[in-house]
Amino acid sequence: MGHVKGLHEARGLPIGNLPQLKGQNGQLTSKLARLDHQRGLLERQLAVWAEKQKVTANRLILLEKQMTEIERLIREHRATNGGAGRRKRPSATHSNRQQKFDGTTSTTGRQRDVSVEY
């Protein structure tokens, strides 16, 4: 049994144990045409995806090169300035907490007590 290349070859092929009814022949031919069309769509889609994969891989390589270059520039800049001008994040120490009159503590700045009761 050979490969069916199109509708003109589908007519004479025996299909397994299916009975060869005249009404069913048209349905099988239609189904084969739909499947052939779907195969063509999937082949084109695969070609597009393969091309997009190549483009994405190239973009990823360029992006990694840019990131490496920027990291190198940052390291050089830090080495020449000795880290001067860097901001330090405020730590969550006791100095950030304020004592209330009733003995409880509340936080200032970013940290806040949140109630999760419903």
N, C-alpha and C positions, 0 to 999 in steps of 0.2 A: 504494500500500500504506500503510495507516494504522497508527497506534500501537496496540498491543495493550494494553488496560487491565486485563485479567484473564483468567481461564480461560474464561469464557463466550464470549469473542471469538476464542480461539485455535483453535477447531475448524475454522473455514472458511478459514483463511489458507493459501495455497500457500507452501511453504517451498522456494524455489530449485529445484534439480534432484533433490530427494529423491523417491523413489517413495512414493506415498501408500498404504501398506499399513495394514490395519486394526490389526494388532498394534503397529505403529510409532506410530500416532496416539496411543495411550495413553502411550507413552514420551515422545513429544515434549511432550504436555500436562503430564506430570509434570516434565519438565525445565524447561518454561516456568514452572511453579509454583515450583520451587526457585529459579530465577533471579529471579523476581519477589520472593520472600521475601528473597533475598540483597540485592536492590536496596533494599528497605525497610530492612533492617538497616544497610546502608551509609549511607543517607540520614539515619537517626537518629544513627548514629555521627558523621557529618559535622557535624550540628547540635550535638551534645555537644562535639565538638572545637572548633568555632567559638566556643561559649560559654566553654569553658575558656581559649581563646586570649585572649578579651577580658578575662577575670578575671586571667589571668597578666600581660597587658600593664598592667592597672591596678595590680596588685601591684608590678610592676617600676617603674612611675612613682613610687609611694609610697616604695619602697625607695631609689630614687635621690634623692628629696627628703630622706629621713632621713639618707642618707650625706652629702649636701651640707651639711645643717644641722650634723651632728657635725663635719665637717671645718672648718666655720666656727668652731665653738666651740673646737676644738683650736687653731686659729690664734690666736684671741683669747686663750686661756689662755696660750699660749707668749709672746704679745706682752706680756701683763701681768707674767708671771714672768721674762721675759728668758731663758728656757731654763734657769732654775735647777732643780735637782732631777732633771735628765735623766741617765740612766745611759748611759755610753759602753760600747760593746762592747770586750772585750779584743782587741787586734790580734794577729796571728800574727807577732810580732817575735822578735828574738833573745832577749829577756828571758823568753819563755815556754819556751825550750828549755834543757835542762840537759845539761851535758857529762858523759858517763859516763867511767869510768876507762879503758876501752879506746879512747877517742878518738871513738866514735860518739855521735850526739846522739839524744835521745828527747824527745818533746814531752809537755807536761803540759797539763791542761785538756781542751778539746774535741778538739784535733788529736791523732791517734794514727796511727802507722804500722800499716798493715793488710797482711797477706800474702794474696795472691790465688792462691797456688799450690794445685794440687789433688793 
